Every structure is written in C-alpha cells, then in structure tokens.
Amino acid sequence: MDVNDPDAGAALMVDVLEDRYGIFVGVVEPVHMGTDTTNRWVLTEDGRPLYVKEYRPTANVAAARSTWDMSEFCRAARIPVPRVWPDVDGDLVTIAEGCAWAVTDEVPGRVTGTAMTVALAEDIGAVMGRMHRALAAYPMPQKVQHSRWRTGSVEDAAARCGSVLATALGQGHDHLDQLRLDLDQRREDLHQHVHRLRGRLPGKLVEQALHADLSRTNLIVLADAVTGVIDFRGARATPAWELGRAAFDPRTVANSPEWIACALAMASAYLAENPSLPVGEVRSCARIALLYMLFSFYGATTAEYELPPAAEADLTQHWRERQTTIRLLLNHLDELEDALSSLSAGGSDS
C-alpha cells in the first residue's frame, strides 16, 4: 500500500475503526491541520460525526496516551473537552497497522483565526481557570515546558538573530530586508529589556500540570463561547505563562483596538475560577507573555517546516503579528500592569 495515497490511507482507517472500535464509517473527509498526525473527519453509518487522528509510525505512543489521559481527566472535571473513544480493550490510544490511532467526538464550532471579542476572551479565561484548578490535582507530567523566557541567556538569544538571518538567506526569504530589520530590533529589545522585565517577576512561580499549548488553534469556538479544548500537549509549566500567552494572543493584540479590554477580561474571569493562583502571578502575566515572545523566533523562517502554501502564509503572518505585539506590550506595559494590579482574587476589581 502507498502510504502517501490518501484514498488508501482512508480505506485503512475504515478497517481500523471497524476492527478496533466497532465503528462503521459512512463518510470520510481529510482535515488539513496538524503536523504530527493525519487527521480525518468521519460520519459513521448511524450519523455520528467523529475526528480520527492517525499518528506517524515514529510517534511516542506513551506520550500520546498521557495527553489523552489528561484530556479525559479535564472532561471529567466538566471542562469542554471532546470525548475520547476507548477501543475494544478500553485504551484511549489504539495500535493497529503499525500506527497509533485516537478517535474523538466532534463538537459544535470551529477554530477561528480572527481577533477575540471581549466576551470570548472572558469565556476563555473562565475555561482556563477551571482547567488549571482541576489540573492542580493532576500528577506532574514528565514533559517540562521550556522556560527560556525566565532563565535563558540573553546573549544566546541575541546570537540566534544572526543564525535565523543566515537560515533566511539560505532559503531565499521573500522579505529579507524586513526580516533583517525585525531581527535587529529583536536583538536590541533583548539587550535593553529582558533584565528589567525579569527583575520584577515574583521570586517563585507556581508550576503544575497544564495543557501547555492552549492557543487559539486548539480552541473550538461557537459564537463567543469555547465548546472544545483540543490537542493537549500535557507538560509541567507555569499557569501565569499559559494565561499570558492566551491573554496577549498576537492575532488579537495586533488587529483589535479592544486588545487590552480582552486581556483584562480574560485575567479577571480566570481569577474568578482559579483564586488559588497567587494574584501577583496573574498580575505578571503581561510581563511573562512579553518575555516569552522575545525569546521565540518561531515563524521568522518557514521553508524548514515544508508546509502547504496556506499554512506557510499563516505562519509568516504569525511572525508579523508577534512583532507588532511585542512593540505594543512594551509601549503599554505600565498601563497594563496598573490595570492588572486592580484585579482581586474574586475575579473583579478590588
């Protein structure tokens, strides 16, 4: 069988679902998202819509099982997480035809790439707060989210600017002059701001089990409500980092005049649902988000990912929006932190 033949792959999936899940397929459609899995939408013969993930043969099956376990743990805590189907042996990940597979329910809504509304930001904050509160009792994952934003060398990050530019030159980057300006600015920002930003972080930050990739691409949304949290990464990380990363989503900050209102609504709703996280850490989430972006070069170059044209354009846009977001956060940081400092553990202004 040609593994690159989509029809053959779909036929193989039909056999796996029948054999390992007792599911009979009526319709199959490819879903063009995800880099580590082949994803398909399925309508069963009895009219149930499902999503099927086929992992690469080289995938870490133990890691996949742990992420689905965390997903089901959160669903049991009444977080809006799609149900994972157990196979005939009761396993959340099944092994068949040399690959790992997982099957989930479809939930209403879709992943959106537009700026958040204040109402959606508030709902994301509430869902995240409930999730973090539940995951505080979850066993600490083996995987650890990197914390270069907190401990990484400024000199190493500044040197990265040169290596990224060299990569872009080798790839024949379409906007090399603009990228050179971006990287010059990043190098200056790293040297000028990192020490000051780190100096005002709390001395100790909470660490716990987290989704660890709770970005807009992993939220299913209907109107202004989150209907599904998907694609858990499952790592040990800092809750204030995950909050800041979501609250200062570059697509919102770079494109919406309401970005500050969105961030404050999310942080306030988060505190209302997770008052156990020290308020000082919530108040630091803008600073943490800014540090995280300063140490990230994702999207500066794209050819190495071998993405389809639409996904490559989206990644390039992500880089541009992140650059804009860094400038806005630097320019408004005092204003933001004053506003965040008014939040109370009850989730409202004190």
DRENDO-1510 file (C-alpha; in Angstrom, 1 decimal, always signed):
<recs>
REC; n; res; u; v; w
REC; 1; MET; +0.0; +0.0; +0.0 .
REC; 2; ASP; +1.2; +3.5; -0.9 .
REC; 3; VAL; +1.3; +5.4; +2.5 .
REC; 4; ASN; +1.1; +8.7; +0.6 .
REC; 5; ASP; -2.1; +7.7; -1.2 .
REC; 6; PRO; -4.9; +9.5; +0.7 .
REC; 7; ASP; -7.6; +7.0; -0.6 .
REC; 8; ALA; -5.5; +4.1; +0.6 .
REC; 9; GLY; -5.0; +5.8; +3.9 .
REC; 10; ALA; -8.7; +6.4; +4.3 .
REC; 11; ALA; -9.5; +2.8; +3.4 .
REC; 12; LEU; -7.0; +1.6; +6.0 .
REC; 13; MET; -8.6; +3.9; +8.6 .
REC; 14; VAL; -12.1; +2.5; +7.8 .
REC; 15; ASP; -10.7; -1.0; +8.6 .
REC; 16; VAL; -9.1; +0.1; +11.8 .
REC; 17; LEU; -12.3; +1.8; +13.1 .
REC; 18; GLU; -14.4; -1.3; +12.4 .
REC; 19; ASP; -11.8; -3.7; +13.9 .
REC; 20; ARG; -10.6; -1.8; +16.9 .
REC; 21; TYR; -13.7; +0.3; +17.8 .
REC; 22; GLY; -16.7; -1.4; +16.3 .
REC; 23; ILE; -17.4; +1.8; +14.3 .
REC; 24; PHE; -18.8; +1.6; +10.8 .
REC; 25; VAL; -17.9; +4.5; +8.6 .
REC; 26; GLY; -20.2; +6.2; +6.1 .
REC; 27; VAL; -18.2; +9.3; +5.0 .
REC; 28; VAL; -14.5; +10.3; +5.3 .
REC; 29; GLU; -13.1; +13.7; +4.7 .
REC; 30; PRO; -9.5; +14.9; +5.2 .
REC; 31; VAL; -8.8; +17.6; +7.8 .
REC; 32; HIS; -5.7; +19.7; +6.8 .
REC; 33; MET; -4.4; +20.6; +10.2 .
REC; 34; GLY; -1.7; +19.2; +12.5 .
REC; 35; THR; +1.9; +18.3; +11.7 .
REC; 36; ASP; +2.3; +15.2; +13.9 .
REC; 37; THR; -0.8; +13.4; +12.8 .
REC; 38; THR; -3.0; +12.7; +9.8 .
REC; 39; ASN; -6.5; +13.9; +10.7 .
REC; 40; ARG; -9.8; +12.9; +9.2 .
REC; 41; TRP; -13.4; +13.8; +9.8 .
REC; 42; VAL; -15.7; +10.8; +9.8 .
REC; 43; LEU; -19.5; +10.4; +9.7 .
REC; 44; THR; -20.5; +7.0; +10.9 .
REC; 45; GLU; -23.2; +4.9; +9.3 .
REC; 46; ASP; -25.5; +5.8; +12.2 .
REC; 47; GLY; -24.9; +9.5; +11.7 .
REC; 48; ARG; -22.3; +10.3; +14.4 .
REC; 49; PRO; -19.6; +12.8; +13.5 .
REC; 50; LEU; -16.1; +11.9; +14.8 .
REC; 51; TYR; -12.5; +13.0; +14.4 .
REC; 52; VAL; -9.8; +10.4; +13.9 .
REC; 53; LYS; -6.1; +11.0; +14.4 .
REC; 54; GLU; -3.5; +8.7; +12.8 .
REC; 55; TYR; -0.1; +9.2; +14.4 .
REC; 56; ARG; +3.1; +8.8; +12.5 .
REC; 57; PRO; +4.9; +5.4; +12.9 .
REC; 58; THR; +7.7; +7.1; +14.8 .
REC; 59; ALA; +5.3; +8.8; +17.3 .
REC; 60; ASN; +5.9; +8.5; +21.0 .
REC; 61; VAL; +2.9; +6.3; +21.9 .
REC; 62; ALA; +3.4; +6.7; +25.7 .
REC; 63; ALA; +3.4; +10.5; +25.3 .
REC; 64; ALA; +0.2; +10.3; +23.2 .
REC; 65; ARG; -1.5; +8.1; +25.9 .
REC; 66; SER; -0.6; +10.6; +28.6 .
REC; 67; THR; -2.1; +13.6; +26.7 .
REC; 68; TRP; -5.3; +11.8; +26.1 .
REC; 69; ASP; -5.4; +10.8; +29.8 .
REC; 70; MET; -5.1; +14.4; +30.7 .
REC; 71; SER; -7.8; +15.3; +28.2 .
REC; 72; GLU; -10.3; +12.8; +29.8 .
REC; 73; PHE; -9.3; +14.0; +33.3 .
REC; 74; CYS; -10.3; +17.5; +32.3 .
REC; 75; ARG; -13.6; +16.3; +30.6 .
REC; 76; ALA; -14.5; +14.5; +33.9 .
REC; 77; ALA; -13.9; +17.9; +35.6 .
REC; 78; ARG; -16.6; +19.4; +33.3 .
REC; 79; ILE; -14.2; +21.3; +31.1 .
REC; 80; PRO; -15.5; +21.4; +27.5 .
REC; 81; VAL; -13.2; +18.7; +26.1 .
REC; 82; PRO; -14.4; +16.3; +23.3 .
REC; 83; ARG; -14.9; +12.7; +24.5 .
REC; 84; VAL; -12.1; +10.3; +23.5 .
REC; 85; TRP; -13.4; +6.9; +22.4 .
REC; 86; PRO; -11.9; +3.8; +24.1 .
REC; 87; ASP; -11.1; +1.0; +21.8 .
REC; 88; VAL; -12.3; -2.6; +22.2 .
REC; 89; ASP; -9.7; -3.1; +25.0 .
REC; 90; GLY; -10.6; +0.1; +26.8 .
REC; 91; ASP; -7.5; +2.0; +25.6 .
REC; 92; LEU; -7.7; +5.7; +24.6 .
REC; 93; VAL; -5.0; +5.1; +22.0 .
REC; 94; THR; -5.1; +2.0; +19.9 .
REC; 95; ILE; -2.3; +0.3; +17.9 .
REC; 96; ALA; -3.2; -1.0; +14.5 .
REC; 97; GLU; -1.4; -1.4; +11.2 .
REC; 98; GLY; +1.9; -0.2; +12.7 .
REC; 99; CYS; +0.5; +3.1; +13.9 .
REC; 100; ALA; -1.3; +4.7; +16.9 .
REC; 101; TRP; -4.8; +6.0; +16.5 .
REC; 102; ALA; -7.2; +8.1; +18.6 .
REC; 103; VAL; -10.9; +8.8; +18.0 .
REC; 104; THR; -12.9; +11.8; +19.5 .
REC; 105; ASP; -16.3; +13.2; +19.2 .
REC; 106; GLU; -16.9; +16.3; +17.1 .
REC; 107; VAL; -18.1; +19.4; +19.0 .
REC; 108; PRO; -20.0; +22.3; +17.5 .
REC; 109; GLY; -18.0; +25.3; +16.4 .
REC; 110; ARG; -14.6; +25.8; +14.7 .
REC; 111; VAL; -11.1; +27.0; +15.2 .
REC; 112; THR; -11.1; +30.8; +14.4 .
REC; 113; GLY; -8.1; +32.9; +13.2 .
REC; 114; THR; -9.7; +36.3; +13.9 .
REC; 115; ALA; -9.2; +38.6; +16.8 .
REC; 116; MET; -11.0; +37.8; +20.1 .
REC; 117; THR; -14.0; +39.7; +21.3 .
REC; 118; VAL; -14.1; +40.7; +24.9 .
REC; 119; ALA; -16.9; +38.2; +25.5 .
REC; 120; LEU; -14.9; +35.3; +24.0 .
REC; 121; ALA; -11.8; +36.4; +26.0 .
REC; 122; GLU; -13.8; +36.3; +29.2 .
REC; 123; ASP; -15.1; +32.8; +28.4 .
REC; 124; ILE; -11.6; +31.5; +27.5 .
REC; 125; GLY; -10.4; +32.9; +30.9 .
REC; 126; ALA; -13.1; +31.1; +32.8 .
REC; 127; VAL; -12.5; +27.8; +31.0 .
REC; 128; MET; -8.7; +28.1; +31.6 .
REC; 129; GLY; -9.2; +29.0; +35.2 .
REC; 130; ARG; -11.4; +25.9; +35.8 .
REC; 131; MET; -8.9; +23.7; +33.9 .
REC; 132; HIS; -5.9; +25.0; +35.9 .
REC; 133; ARG; -7.8; +24.5; +39.1 .
REC; 134; ALA; -8.6; +20.9; +38.2 .
REC; 135; LEU; -5.1; +20.1; +36.9 .
REC; 136; ALA; -3.5; +21.3; +40.1 .
REC; 137; ALA; -4.5; +17.9; +41.4 .
REC; 138; TYR; -3.2; +16.0; +38.3 .
REC; 139; PRO; +0.1; +14.1; +38.6 .
REC; 140; MET; +3.1; +16.1; +37.4 .
REC; 141; PRO; +3.9; +15.2; +33.8 .
REC; 142; GLN; +7.4; +14.1; +32.8 .
REC; 143; LYS; +7.4; +16.6; +29.9 .
REC; 144; VAL; +8.6; +20.0; +31.0 .
REC; 145; GLN; +7.7; +23.2; +29.1 .
REC; 146; HIS; +10.8; +25.2; +28.3 .
REC; 147; SER; +11.3; +28.4; +30.3 .
REC; 148; ARG; +13.9; +30.3; +28.2 .
REC; 149; TRP; +11.8; +33.4; +28.9 .
REC; 150; ARG; +12.7; +33.1; +32.5 .
REC; 151; THR; +16.2; +31.6; +32.6 .
REC; 152; GLY; +17.6; +31.7; +29.0 .
REC; 153; SER; +20.8; +33.5; +28.2 .
REC; 154; VAL; +20.2; +36.9; +26.5 .
REC; 155; GLU; +23.5; +36.5; +24.7 .
REC; 156; ASP; +22.4; +33.1; +23.3 .
REC; 157; ALA; +19.0; +34.6; +22.1 .
REC; 158; ALA; +20.7; +37.6; +20.6 .
REC; 159; ALA; +23.1; +35.2; +18.7 .
REC; 160; ARG; +20.0; +33.4; +17.4 .
REC; 161; CYS; +19.1; +36.5; +15.5 .
REC; 162; GLY; +22.2; +36.0; +13.3 .
REC; 163; SER; +21.6; +32.3; +12.8 .
REC; 164; VAL; +18.0; +33.0; +11.8 .
REC; 165; LEU; +19.1; +35.5; +9.3 .
REC; 166; ALA; +21.6; +33.1; +7.8 .
REC; 167; THR; +18.9; +30.5; +7.5 .
REC; 168; ALA; +16.7; +33.0; +5.7 .
REC; 169; LEU; +19.5; +33.9; +3.3 .
REC; 170; GLY; +19.9; +30.2; +2.5 .
REC; 171; GLN; +16.2; +29.7; +1.9 .
REC; 172; GLY; +15.8; +32.8; -0.4 .
REC; 173; HIS; +13.4; +34.5; +2.1 .
REC; 174; ASP; +10.9; +36.7; +0.2 .
REC; 175; HIS; +11.2; +39.7; +2.5 .
REC; 176; LEU; +14.8; +39.6; +3.6 .
REC; 177; ASP; +15.2; +43.4; +4.2 .
REC; 178; GLN; +12.2; +43.4; +6.5 .
REC; 179; LEU; +13.4; +40.3; +8.4 .
REC; 180; ARG; +16.8; +41.9; +8.9 .
REC; 181; LEU; +15.1; +45.0; +10.4 .
REC; 182; ASP; +12.9; +42.7; +12.6 .
REC; 183; LEU; +15.9; +40.8; +13.9 .
REC; 184; ASP; +17.9; +44.0; +14.6 .
REC; 185; GLN; +15.0; +45.2; +16.6 .
REC; 186; ARG; +14.7; +41.9; +18.5 .
REC; 187; ARG; +18.4; +41.9; +19.3 .
REC; 188; GLU; +18.1; +45.5; +20.7 .
REC; 189; ASP; +15.0; +44.6; +22.7 .
REC; 190; LEU; +16.7; +41.5; +24.2 .
REC; 191; HIS; +19.6; +43.6; +25.5 .
REC; 192; GLN; +17.5; +46.5; +26.6 .
REC; 193; HIS; +14.5; +45.0; +28.3 .
REC; 194; VAL; +15.0; +41.4; +29.4 .
REC; 195; HIS; +16.9; +42.1; +32.7 .
REC; 196; ARG; +14.4; +44.8; +33.7 .
REC; 197; LEU; +11.4; +42.6; +32.9 .
REC; 198; ARG; +12.8; +39.6; +34.8 .
REC; 199; GLY; +13.7; +41.8; +37.8 .
REC; 200; ARG; +10.0; +42.4; +38.6 .
REC; 201; LEU; +8.8; +38.9; +38.3 .
REC; 202; PRO; +7.8; +37.1; +41.5 .
REC; 203; GLY; +10.7; +35.2; +43.1 .
REC; 204; LYS; +8.9; +31.9; +42.8 .
REC; 205; LEU; +6.2; +30.9; +40.4 .
REC; 206; VAL; +3.7; +28.0; +40.7 .
REC; 207; GLU; +4.4; +25.0; +38.5 .
REC; 208; GLN; +1.8; +22.3; +37.8 .
REC; 209; ALA; +0.4; +20.1; +35.1 .
REC; 210; LEU; -1.0; +22.1; +32.2 .
REC; 211; HIS; -2.4; +21.7; +28.7 .
REC; 212; ALA; +0.8; +23.6; +27.7 .
REC; 213; ASP; -0.5; +24.6; +24.2 .
REC; 214; LEU; -3.7; +26.4; +25.0 .
REC; 215; SER; -3.5; +28.7; +22.0 .
REC; 216; ARG; -6.3; +29.8; +19.7 .
REC; 217; THR; -5.6; +27.0; +17.2 .
REC; 218; ASN; -6.5; +24.5; +20.0 .
REC; 219; LEU; -9.8; +26.0; +21.0 .
REC; 220; ILE; -13.1; +25.2; +19.2 .
REC; 221; VAL; -15.4; +28.2; +19.4 .
REC; 222; LEU; -19.1; +28.8; +18.7 .
REC; 223; ALA; -20.1; +32.5; +18.8 .
REC; 224; ASP; -18.4; +33.8; +21.9 .
REC; 225; ALA; -18.1; +30.5; +23.8 .
REC; 226; VAL; -15.5; +27.8; +24.0 .
REC; 227; THR; -17.1; +24.5; +23.0 .
REC; 228; GLY; -13.9; +22.3; +22.8 .
REC; 229; VAL; -10.3; +22.3; +24.1 .
REC; 230; ILE; -8.2; +20.0; +21.9 .
REC; 231; ASP; -4.7; +18.8; +21.3 .
REC; 232; PHE; -3.3; +18.7; +24.8 .
REC; 233; ARG; +0.5; +18.9; +25.0 .
REC; 234; GLY; +0.5; +17.8; +28.6 .
REC; 235; ALA; +3.5; +19.3; +30.3 .
REC; 236; ARG; +4.7; +20.8; +33.6 .
REC; 237; ALA; +4.6; +24.6; +33.3 .
REC; 238; THR; +3.7; +27.9; +34.9 .
REC; 239; PRO; +0.0; +28.8; +34.9 .
REC; 240; ALA; +0.7; +32.5; +34.6 .
REC; 241; TRP; +2.7; +31.7; +31.4 .
REC; 242; GLU; -0.3; +29.9; +29.9 .
REC; 243; LEU; -2.6; +32.7; +30.9 .
REC; 244; GLY; -0.3; +35.4; +29.5 .
REC; 245; ARG; +0.2; +33.5; +26.2 .
REC; 246; ALA; -3.6; +33.4; +25.7 .
REC; 247; ALA; -4.5; +36.8; +27.0 .
REC; 248; PHE; -2.0; +38.5; +24.7 .
REC; 249; ASP; -2.7; +36.5; +21.6 .
REC; 250; PRO; -0.9; +38.2; +18.8 .
REC; 251; ARG; -3.8; +37.9; +16.4 .
REC; 252; THR; -5.9; +39.9; +18.8 .
REC; 253; VAL; -3.3; +42.4; +20.0 .
REC; 254; ALA; -2.1; +43.2; +16.5 .
REC; 255; ASN; -5.5; +43.6; +15.0 .
REC; 256; SER; -8.1; +44.7; +17.6 .
REC; 257; PRO; -8.4; +48.1; +19.3 .
REC; 258; GLU; -10.0; +46.1; +22.2 .
REC; 259; TRP; -6.9; +44.0; +22.9 .
REC; 260; ILE; -6.4; +45.5; +26.4 .
REC; 261; ALA; -10.0; +45.0; +27.3 .
REC; 262; CYS; -9.8; +41.4; +26.1 .
REC; 263; ALA; -6.7; +40.7; +28.2 .
REC; 264; LEU; -8.2; +42.2; +31.3 .
REC; 265; ALA; -11.5; +40.3; +30.8 .
REC; 266; MET; -9.6; +37.1; +30.5 .
REC; 267; ALA; -7.5; +37.6; +33.5 .
REC; 268; SER; -10.4; +38.7; +35.6 .
REC; 269; ALA; -12.5; +35.6; +34.6 .
REC; 270; TYR; -9.5; +33.4; +35.2 .
REC; 271; LEU; -9.1; +34.6; +38.8 .
REC; 272; ALA; -12.8; +34.2; +39.5 .
REC; 273; GLU; -12.4; +30.5; +38.6 .
REC; 274; ASN; -8.9; +29.8; +40.0 .
REC; 275; PRO; -8.5; +32.1; +43.0 .
REC; 276; SER; -5.8; +29.8; +44.4 .
REC; 277; LEU; -3.2; +31.0; +42.0 .
REC; 278; PRO; -1.3; +33.9; +43.7 .
REC; 279; VAL; -2.7; +37.2; +42.4 .
REC; 280; GLY; +0.8; +38.5; +42.0 .
REC; 281; GLU; +1.4; +35.9; +39.3 .
REC; 282; VAL; -1.7; +36.8; +37.5 .
REC; 283; ARG; -0.6; +40.4; +37.6 .
REC; 284; SER; +2.7; +39.4; +36.0 .
REC; 285; CYS; +1.2; +37.6; +33.0 .
REC; 286; ALA; +1.8; +40.5; +30.6 .
REC; 287; ARG; +5.4; +40.7; +31.5 .
REC; 288; ILE; +5.7; +36.9; +31.2 .
REC; 289; ALA; +4.0; +36.9; +27.8 .
REC; 290; LEU; +6.4; +39.6; +26.6 .
REC; 291; LEU; +9.4; +37.7; +27.7 .
REC; 292; TYR; +8.1; +34.6; +26.1 .
REC; 293; MET; +7.7; +36.3; +22.7 .
REC; 294; LEU; +11.1; +38.0; +22.9 .
REC; 295; PHE; +12.8; +34.6; +23.2 .
REC; 296; SER; +10.7; +33.0; +20.4 .
REC; 297; PHE; +11.8; +33.0; +16.8 .
REC; 298; TYR; +9.0; +30.7; +15.5 .
REC; 299; GLY; +7.8; +31.9; +12.1 .
REC; 300; ALA; +10.8; +34.1; +11.2 .
REC; 301; THR; +11.6; +31.4; +8.6 .
REC; 302; THR; +9.2; +28.9; +7.2 .
REC; 303; ALA; +10.8; +26.7; +4.5 .
REC; 304; GLU; +12.2; +24.2; +7.0 .
REC; 305; TYR; +8.6; +23.1; +8.0 .
REC; 306; GLU; +7.6; +22.1; +4.4 .
REC; 307; LEU; +4.1; +23.5; +5.0 .
REC; 308; PRO; +1.4; +23.9; +2.3 .
REC; 309; PRO; +1.2; +27.4; +1.0 .
REC; 310; ALA; -1.8; +28.5; +3.1 .
REC; 311; ALA; -0.2; +27.2; +6.3 .
REC; 312; GLU; +3.1; +28.9; +5.4 .
REC; 313; ALA; +1.4; +32.2; +4.8 .
REC; 314; ASP; -0.4; +31.8; +8.2 .
REC; 315; LEU; +3.0; +31.2; +9.9 .
REC; 316; THR; +4.5; +34.3; +8.2 .
REC; 317; GLN; +1.5; +36.3; +9.4 .
REC; 318; HIS; +2.0; +35.0; +12.9 .
REC; 319; TRP; +5.6; +36.3; +12.9 .
REC; 320; ARG; +4.5; +39.8; +11.8 .
REC; 321; GLU; +1.7; +39.9; +14.4 .
REC; 322; ARG; +4.1; +38.8; +17.1 .
REC; 323; GLN; +6.5; +41.6; +16.2 .
REC; 324; THR; +3.6; +44.1; +16.4 .
REC; 325; THR; +2.5; +42.6; +19.7 .
REC; 326; ILE; +6.0; +43.0; +21.3 .
REC; 327; ARG; +6.0; +46.7; +20.4 .
REC; 328; LEU; +2.5; +47.3; +21.8 .
REC; 329; LEU; +3.3; +45.4; +25.0 .
REC; 330; LEU; +6.5; +47.3; +25.6 .
REC; 331; ASN; +4.7; +50.6; +24.9 .
REC; 332; HIS; +1.7; +49.8; +27.2 .
REC; 333; LEU; +3.3; +47.6; +29.9 .
REC; 334; ASP; +2.9; +50.1; +32.7 .
REC; 335; GLU; -0.7; +50.8; +31.8 .
REC; 336; LEU; -1.4; +47.0; +31.6 .
REC; 337; GLU; +0.2; +46.2; +34.9 .
REC; 338; ASP; -1.6; +49.1; +36.7 .
REC; 339; ALA; -4.9; +47.6; +35.3 .
REC; 340; LEU; -3.9; +44.0; +36.2 .
REC; 341; SER; -2.9; +45.2; +39.7 .
REC; 342; SER; -6.6; +46.2; +40.3 .
REC; 343; LEU; -7.8; +42.6; +39.9 .
REC; 344; SER; -8.7; +40.8; +43.1 .
REC; 345; ALA; -8.7; +37.1; +43.8 .
REC; 346; GLY; -12.5; +37.2; +43.4 .
REC; 347; GLY; -12.0; +38.0; +39.8 .
REC; 348; SER; -13.3; +41.6; +39.9 .
REC; 349; ASP; -11.8; +45.0; +40.5 .
REC; 350; SER; -10.8; +45.5; +44.1 .
</recs>
